């Protein structure tokens, strides 16, 4: 078990995401589906009632880089936000290597590149991610049912 998963300074973690980004919605839906212990609170930065002032930044600044707020009020960004979120849902072992010096540098560069291009990637591949994104209502998530062709 990941020792951070029970850390009251970290969780619940407020995970801020871009609700207009199909890739981001895909990632959030999968984390939400696995968050059996409610360690994550997902906040859509594009929601009309979202208040960026609570985070000391503008909406544009928050949209530019993945941001999360730990339970103790500390702000984390980029790969660290993902590491804490994925650790919360049981995949800490998968992201732990990205803390190692060489891999941390690589993870930061890969994230920076993704962050710059996520909107165009989302536009280009959004249909694929939409089909693979679980539908969540009232804290219950289900994968979409494959459409059946009516060929005869």
TILUM-269132 format. One record per residue (C-alpha): residue in one letter; x, y, z. Coordinates in steps of 0.1 Angstrom, whole numbers. Last residue first. Layout:
<rs>
<r><aa>A</aa><px>X</px><py>Y</py><pz>Z</pz></r>
...
</rs>
This chain:
<rs>
<r><aa>X</aa><px>-286</px><py>-74</py><pz>-419</pz></r>
<r><aa>X</aa><px>-266</px><py>-46</py><pz>-405</pz></r>
<r><aa>X</aa><px>-280</px><py>-31</py><pz>-373</pz></r>
<r><aa>X</aa><px>-246</px><py>-22</py><pz>-358</pz></r>
<r><aa>X</aa><px>-244</px><py>-23</py><pz>-321</pz></r>
<r><aa>X</aa><px>-230</px><py>6</py><pz>-302</pz></r>
<r><aa>X</aa><px>-205</px><py>-4</py><pz>-275</pz></r>
<r><aa>X</aa><px>-219</px><py>3</py><pz>-240</pz></r>
<r><aa>X</aa><px>-203</px><py>33</py><pz>-223</pz></r>
<r><aa>X</aa><px>-182</px><py>24</py><pz>-193</pz></r>
<r><aa>X</aa><px>-201</px><py>29</py><pz>-160</pz></r>
<r><aa>X</aa><px>-194</px><py>53</py><pz>-132</pz></r>
<r><aa>X</aa><px>-213</px><py>58</py><pz>-99</pz></r>
<r><aa>X</aa><px>-206</px><py>89</py><pz>-78</pz></r>
<r><aa>X</aa><px>-241</px><py>104</py><pz>-85</pz></r>
<r><aa>X</aa><px>-237</px><py>100</py><pz>-122</pz></r>
<r><aa>X</aa><px>-205</px><py>90</py><pz>-141</pz></r>
<r><aa>X</aa><px>-203</px><py>79</py><pz>-178</pz></r>
<r><aa>X</aa><px>-170</px><py>61</py><pz>-184</pz></r>
<r><aa>X</aa><px>-148</px><py>76</py><pz>-211</pz></r>
<r><aa>X</aa><px>-138</px><py>53</py><pz>-239</pz></r>
<r><aa>X</aa><px>-162</px><py>66</py><pz>-266</pz></r>
<r><aa>X</aa><px>-153</px><py>102</py><pz>-257</pz></r>
<r><aa>X</aa><px>-116</px><py>94</py><pz>-258</pz></r>
<r><aa>X</aa><px>-119</px><py>82</py><pz>-294</pz></r>
<r><aa>X</aa><px>-140</px><py>112</py><pz>-304</pz></r>
<r><aa>X</aa><px>-116</px><py>136</py><pz>-288</pz></r>
<r><aa>X</aa><px>-86</px><py>124</py><pz>-308</pz></r>
<r><aa>X</aa><px>-80</px><py>155</py><pz>-330</pz></r>
<r><aa>X</aa><px>-98</px><py>180</py><pz>-308</pz></r>
<r><aa>X</aa><px>-82</px><py>166</py><pz>-276</pz></r>
<r><aa>X</aa><px>-48</px><py>166</py><pz>-292</pz></r>
<r><aa>X</aa><px>-53</px><py>203</py><pz>-302</pz></r>
<r><aa>X</aa><px>-63</px><py>212</py><pz>-267</pz></r>
<r><aa>X</aa><px>-37</px><py>190</py><pz>-251</pz></r>
<r><aa>X</aa><px>-8</px><py>205</py><pz>-271</pz></r>
<r><aa>X</aa><px>10</px><py>228</py><pz>-246</pz></r>
<r><aa>X</aa><px>0</px><py>206</py><pz>-216</pz></r>
<r><aa>X</aa><px>13</px><py>175</py><pz>-234</pz></r>
<r><aa>X</aa><px>47</px><py>191</py><pz>-240</pz></r>
<r><aa>X</aa><px>49</px><py>203</py><pz>-204</pz></r>
<r><aa>X</aa><px>39</px><py>168</py><pz>-192</pz></r>
<r><aa>X</aa><px>66</px><py>151</py><pz>-213</pz></r>
<r><aa>X</aa><px>92</px><py>176</py><pz>-200</pz></r>
<r><aa>X</aa><px>82</px><py>171</py><pz>-164</pz></r>
<r><aa>X</aa><px>81</px><py>133</py><pz>-167</pz></r>
<r><aa>X</aa><px>116</px><py>133</py><pz>-183</pz></r>
<r><aa>X</aa><px>130</px><py>154</py><pz>-154</pz></r>
<r><aa>X</aa><px>113</px><py>131</py><pz>-129</pz></r>
<r><aa>X</aa><px>125</px><py>101</py><pz>-148</pz></r>
<r><aa>X</aa><px>162</px><py>112</py><pz>-144</pz></r>
<r><aa>X</aa><px>158</px><py>121</py><pz>-107</pz></r>
<r><aa>X</aa><px>134</px><py>93</py><pz>-96</pz></r>
<r><aa>X</aa><px>100</px><py>106</py><pz>-88</pz></r>
<r><aa>X</aa><px>85</px><py>93</py><pz>-121</pz></r>
<r><aa>X</aa><px>93</px><py>58</py><pz>-108</pz></r>
<r><aa>X</aa><px>64</px><py>62</py><pz>-83</pz></r>
<r><aa>X</aa><px>38</px><py>66</py><pz>-111</pz></r>
<r><aa>X</aa><px>28</px><py>29</py><pz>-115</pz></r>
<r><aa>X</aa><px>33</px><py>20</py><pz>-78</pz></r>
<r><aa>X</aa><px>10</px><py>49</py><pz>-68</pz></r>
<r><aa>X</aa><px>-18</px><py>33</py><pz>-89</pz></r>
<r><aa>X</aa><px>-42</px><py>27</py><pz>-60</pz></r>
<r><aa>X</aa><px>-68</px><py>55</py><pz>-65</pz></r>
<r><aa>X</aa><px>-51</px><py>80</py><pz>-42</pz></r>
<r><aa>X</aa><px>-17</px><py>72</py><pz>-58</pz></r>
<r><aa>X</aa><px>-31</px><py>82</py><pz>-92</pz></r>
<r><aa>X</aa><px>-42</px><py>116</py><pz>-78</pz></r>
<r><aa>X</aa><px>-9</px><py>122</py><pz>-59</pz></r>
<r><aa>X</aa><px>12</px><py>113</py><pz>-89</pz></r>
<r><aa>X</aa><px>-10</px><py>134</py><pz>-113</pz></r>
<r><aa>X</aa><px>-6</px><py>165</py><pz>-92</pz></r>
<r><aa>X</aa><px>31</px><py>158</py><pz>-89</pz></r>
<r><aa>X</aa><px>34</px><py>155</py><pz>-128</pz></r>
<r><aa>X</aa><px>21</px><py>191</py><pz>-132</pz></r>
<r><aa>X</aa><px>13</px><py>211</py><pz>-102</pz></r>
<r><aa>X</aa><px>10</px><py>210</py><pz>-64</pz></r>
<r><aa>X</aa><px>-7</px><py>235</py><pz>-41</pz></r>
<r><aa>X</aa><px>-5</px><py>231</py><pz>-4</pz></r>
<r><aa>X</aa><px>-38</px><py>237</py><pz>15</pz></r>
<r><aa>X</aa><px>-33</px><py>209</py><pz>41</pz></r>
<r><aa>X</aa><px>-58</px><py>188</py><pz>22</pz></r>
<r><aa>X</aa><px>-37</px><py>190</py><pz>-9</pz></r>
<r><aa>X</aa><px>-47</px><py>214</py><pz>-38</pz></r>
<r><aa>X</aa><px>-43</px><py>202</py><pz>-73</pz></r>
<r><aa>X</aa><px>-31</px><py>219</py><pz>-105</pz></r>
<r><aa>X</aa><px>-25</px><py>207</py><pz>-141</pz></r>
<r><aa>X</aa><px>-9</px><py>236</py><pz>-159</pz></r>
<r><aa>X</aa><px>-22</px><py>262</py><pz>-184</pz></r>
<r><aa>X</aa><px>-58</px><py>259</py><pz>-172</pz></r>
<r><aa>X</aa><px>-49</px><py>272</py><pz>-138</pz></r>
<r><aa>X</aa><px>-31</px><py>302</py><pz>-152</pz></r>
<r><aa>X</aa><px>-61</px><py>309</py><pz>-175</pz></r>
<r><aa>X</aa><px>-86</px><py>306</py><pz>-146</pz></r>
<r><aa>X</aa><px>-65</px><py>332</py><pz>-127</pz></r>
<r><aa>X</aa><px>-45</px><py>323</py><pz>-96</pz></r>
<r><aa>X</aa><px>-47</px><py>326</py><pz>-58</pz></r>
<r><aa>X</aa><px>-63</px><py>292</py><pz>-56</pz></r>
<r><aa>X</aa><px>-96</px><py>304</py><pz>-40</pz></r>
<r><aa>X</aa><px>-94</px><py>332</py><pz>-66</pz></r>
<r><aa>X</aa><px>-101</px><py>306</py><pz>-93</pz></r>
<r><aa>X</aa><px>-138</px><py>305</py><pz>-84</pz></r>
<r><aa>X</aa><px>-157</px><py>278</py><pz>-104</pz></r>
<r><aa>X</aa><px>-194</px><py>286</py><pz>-107</pz></r>
<r><aa>X</aa><px>-194</px><py>288</py><pz>-145</pz></r>
<r><aa>X</aa><px>-177</px><py>254</py><pz>-148</pz></r>
<r><aa>X</aa><px>-145</px><py>256</py><pz>-169</pz></r>
<r><aa>X</aa><px>-121</px><py>248</py><pz>-141</pz></r>
<r><aa>X</aa><px>-140</px><py>216</py><pz>-134</pz></r>
<r><aa>X</aa><px>-133</px><py>205</py><pz>-99</pz></r>
<r><aa>X</aa><px>-128</px><py>168</py><pz>-89</pz></r>
<r><aa>X</aa><px>-125</px><py>160</py><pz>-52</pz></r>
<r><aa>X</aa><px>-103</px><py>130</py><pz>-46</pz></r>
<r><aa>X</aa><px>-97</px><py>107</py><pz>-16</pz></r>
<r><aa>X</aa><px>-133</px><py>93</py><pz>-19</pz></r>
<r><aa>X</aa><px>-123</px><py>58</py><pz>-7</pz></r>
<r><aa>X</aa><px>-135</px><py>40</py><pz>-38</pz></r>
<r><aa>X</aa><px>-117</px><py>64</py><pz>-62</pz></r>
<r><aa>X</aa><px>-115</px><py>40</py><pz>-91</pz></r>
<r><aa>X</aa><px>-144</px><py>53</py><pz>-111</pz></r>
<r><aa>X</aa><px>-134</px><py>89</py><pz>-103</pz></r>
<r><aa>X</aa><px>-99</px><py>82</py><pz>-116</pz></r>
<r><aa>X</aa><px>-113</px><py>68</py><pz>-148</pz></r>
<r><aa>X</aa><px>-137</px><py>97</py><pz>-153</pz></r>
<r><aa>X</aa><px>-109</px><py>122</py><pz>-145</pz></r>
<r><aa>X</aa><px>-86</px><py>107</py><pz>-172</pz></r>
<r><aa>X</aa><px>-113</px><py>107</py><pz>-198</pz></r>
<r><aa>X</aa><px>-124</px><py>142</py><pz>-189</pz></r>
<r><aa>X</aa><px>-88</px><py>154</py><pz>-193</pz></r>
<r><aa>X</aa><px>-85</px><py>137</py><pz>-227</pz></r>
<r><aa>X</aa><px>-118</px><py>152</py><pz>-239</pz></r>
<r><aa>X</aa><px>-107</px><py>187</py><pz>-228</pz></r>
<r><aa>X</aa><px>-136</px><py>212</py><pz>-222</pz></r>
<r><aa>X</aa><px>-139</px><py>201</py><pz>-186</pz></r>
<r><aa>X</aa><px>-103</px><py>213</py><pz>-179</pz></r>
<r><aa>X</aa><px>-93</px><py>198</py><pz>-146</pz></r>
<r><aa>X</aa><px>-86</px><py>207</py><pz>-110</pz></r>
<r><aa>X</aa><px>-80</px><py>179</py><pz>-85</pz></r>
<r><aa>X</aa><px>-88</px><py>188</py><pz>-50</pz></r>
<r><aa>X</aa><px>-70</px><py>162</py><pz>-28</pz></r>
<r><aa>X</aa><px>-88</px><py>147</py><pz>1</pz></r>
<r><aa>X</aa><px>-62</px><py>138</py><pz>10</pz></r>
<r><aa>X</aa><px>-26</px><py>152</py><pz>12</pz></r>
<r><aa>X</aa><px>-21</px><py>163</py><pz>48</pz></r>
<r><aa>X</aa><px>-43</px><py>134</py><pz>61</pz></r>
<r><aa>X</aa><px>-18</px><py>109</py><pz>46</pz></r>
<r><aa>X</aa><px>-37</px><py>76</py><pz>40</pz></r>
<r><aa>X</aa><px>-27</px><py>71</py><pz>4</pz></r>
<r><aa>X</aa><px>8</px><py>86</py><pz>10</pz></r>
<r><aa>X</aa><px>21</px><py>53</py><pz>25</pz></r>
<r><aa>X</aa><px>12</px><py>35</py><pz>-8</pz></r>
<r><aa>X</aa><px>0</px><py>0</py><pz>0</pz></r>
</rs>
